[in-house]
Amino acid sequence: MNKLGVMLLSTLPLLCGFNFVAHSDAALADEASITIRSESLVGLKLSVNGKSILLTQDHLMVGTSSLDAAVIGLPSGDATIMMFDADNKPLVRVRFSLEAGDKKYLRLRR
């Protein structure tokens, strides 16, 4: 990734509170990451600290696992993760306390 891409990736958490990371080990040193895995993540709404996004294929990591996976980069501090189905029905709500460099995992069974 070029320097401009790295700069844009590093400022995204400041603008929206979280960002998606291309690889689970690619999080920046001053941020934490949460890996979410499920049979199907596309079409679910992800909310991190009250800011939401609809998950698409573009947000998923490419891998050999049969599970979809998305990695979210977050700044240190408390993070509330909520996921909703297509009908806006809550599926999960979890709160993490994160330090720089932490890696947390969330497995959503549907």
N, C-alpha and C positions, 0 to 999 in steps of 0.2 A: 504494500500500500504506500502511496506517495505521501509526502509531508503534509500536503493540503488535506488529504483524506484523514490522516491521523489527527490533525488539528480540528477538523469538523467533528470527528468521532468523539474527541475529548471534550468538546464544548456542548455536545448534545445533552448530557445529564444536567448541565446547568440551565438549559433552556426548558426542558420538559420533565426533569426529575429522573428519567431513566432512558436507557438506550439498548438496542439489541446488539449483541456481540457475535461476530461471524464464527468464532470457534470458542469452545468452553475454556480454553487456556489463554485466550487473547485479551482478557480484561486488562485494563490499564492498572498500573501498580497502585494508584491512589483510590481505586474503587473496588467494590465488592461485586460478586456476580451470583445470580440465582439461575439455575438450570431447571426448566419446567419440562416434564416429559408426560406424554399421554398417547393413547391410541390415535387420537385425532385432535389437533389443536386448531386447525384452520376453521375459521368461522366463530371461534369463541372470542368474547370480549375480555381483555386483560386490563385490570385497573391496578395501578401502582400509586399509592399515596393519593388517591382521588383523581389521578389523570389516567384516561382510558384510551385504548386502541383496539381495533378489530384485527385479530391475527389473520394473516394471509400466508400463502406459501413462501413469500419473500422473507418472512420473519423466521423461518425454520432453518435449522442447521442441516446440512447435507451429511448423511452418514449411512452406515450399514445396518443400524438398529431398525427393528420393526416399529419402534415408537417414534412419534414426532417429538422434536426437542427444540426449544427456544431458549437462548441464554440472554439474560437481561443484565446489563451493567448498571450499578447503582452507587451513589456516593455513600460514605459511611453514615451511620445513624439508624433510626428505626424505619422499617418499611412495612407497609400493609399491602399485601397482595390479595386481590380478589379476582375470581374468574366467573364469568357468566356464560350461559349457553345462548343459542340464537334467539330464544324467547325472553332473554334478560333474566332468567332464573339463576339465582346464585348457586354456584357449584362448590366453591371453596373460598374460605377467608383465612388467611394466616398472617401472622406478624413476625417479622425477623428483626433482630438487633444485629447490625452489621458493622464490622470493622474493615478498614482498608485491607484488601487482599483476601477477605473471606470468600469462600465458595459454598453456597447452600444449594440443596436439591429439593425439588418438589415433584412428587409423582401423583398425577391426577388420574384416578381410575374411573372410567365411565362405562 
